[in-house]
């Protein structure tokens, strides 16, 4: 177990320069083994107000949604936002599961304009109704990014072109080349954690030689063996 914890809480392998604001994540230890990815996402979301559409890419079950929630929560709870020029999303963040671009307007109406607000009848009308909102919208759209990524990005650009302060994060499993986005975060599988998990499972499930001996057998099994003799 001691070796297991050493492998998980290893020092970061990346040596690229990061802002002092994002480096505070180390002190809080928000995620074990994913601090670098959280820092990079914080920088993409907050240090440049012009970045409105960001993609988070990675295979299934690597923690994409947890990294996004951790980064968004850190930004919203940051005390001295003026010091770092943060966009801290005072209106919070919402997650939308999107299976088709046909449902984009309906999903955004439900998330950004709940009752008693009047829903927008078209995507052209939506920017005017949400212009004063400062919110982070997370789109779970793996299927859409595989089939209609360019159409989705173009529609989001039309929504954001009129001074809307909302930012979008698109979750995808594969990178779409030549996609016009403002930022991209690639999340790879952590081989160290996978190997550590495999070792622990192997040690836990492997039988001990003592368990195979007669002395370790249940009493009922011993009795059956005696009857056969």
PyMOL commands that set and color helices and strands:
alter all, ss='L'
color gray80, all
select helices_A, chain A and resi 2-8+20-28+35-46+64-77+81-84+101-112+123-129+142-147+149-160+191-205+209-212+214-216+219-228
alter helices_A, ss='H'
color red, helices_A
select strands_A, chain A and resi 53-58+93-97+136-140+167-172+183-187
alter strands_A, ss='S'
color yellow, strands_A
deselect
rebuild
show_as cartoon
